[in-house]
Amino acid sequence: MNVPILISIVILAIGIIALLAYYYNGKNVIIRTLSKIPVKPASSLRTNELSKVTGKALHVKEPLIAPYSKRQCVFYQIKIEQLVSTGKSSHWKTITSEEKFQEFFINTNNDFVIVKPSNNPKNYICHLVKDRKQKSGTFNDPTPEFEALLRQFNIKSETYFGFNKSLRVTEGVIEIGEQITAAGIVKWKTLNEPLPEYPYSKIAELESEGKTKLIITDLPEVLPNTRRR
């Protein structure tokens, strides 16, 4: 085969792979999916309808505490990685990652919607903005907060010879009061007990159904002209 043609085919193949990787990236899938679902006030939600709501995240029970930033939240994702060398190149290898969540309310104009993510079976897809990051390395000692986090996960910050490991942490959370967006199939539920400042006996819950998963995100790109806290 002609060499220039072969090079062109290789470049084209690389371009197609890069384009597909971008298109099917989890973040972009969420943005595209949410853009097709109209935002509705909670009072206008209809049973069995795929709907999207935006509002402030509120805790149903005692909030979670994010491992690194110590923020009160209803959902967090954290990942700790180490830079690993293979001789000619190096890459970041995940040492540990953790995701925790609890059921939570979304307050949208003083109407409440409840969201109950679950792992068994997993009924949601989620993308959180990773707004807390920290690194350590040969000439960069870990901060006290980073060191405490590493101890919490039983990770040593130094090598056997006493040199700093090249480590990094990224953390994303849904804070209490943060503006978020969620989508799912609407089901109206009867409340067993009244909620403070909520005078109604029923509440809308967003659920997964079949292949339709709950979508949960704090991406600012999907907020409808509202200012993120």
Number of C-alpha atoms within 10 A of each C-alpha: 5 6 8 9 10 11 11 11 12 12 12 12 12 12 12 12 12 11 12 11 11 13 13 11 11 13 17 13 14 19 15 12 11 21 13 9 14 11 18 14 17 23 13 9 22 15 15 14 12 20 22 25 24 25 24 21 27 22 20 14 10 10 19 21 17 22 20 21 16 10 16 19 25 25 26 23 21 20 17 23 18 20 16 15 11 8 6 5 7 10 11 14 13 15 13 13 14 11 13 15 18 18 16 22 21 26 20 18 12 13 18 27 25 24 23 16 24 14 9 6 7 11 19 18 16 17 18 18 16 15 10 13 16 15 18 20 17 11 10 11 17 21 12 9 13 22 16 15 17 19 11 11 13 9 14 13 20 17 10 8 6 8 13 18 22 21 25 19 22 18 23 23 29 26 24 19 17 17 24 24 23 23 26 25 21 24 17 16 13 11 11 8 7 12 13 6 9 12 9 12 12 14 19 23 21 28 22 20 14 6 7 15 19 24 23 23 25 23 17 15 10 18 19 11 8 11 8 14 9
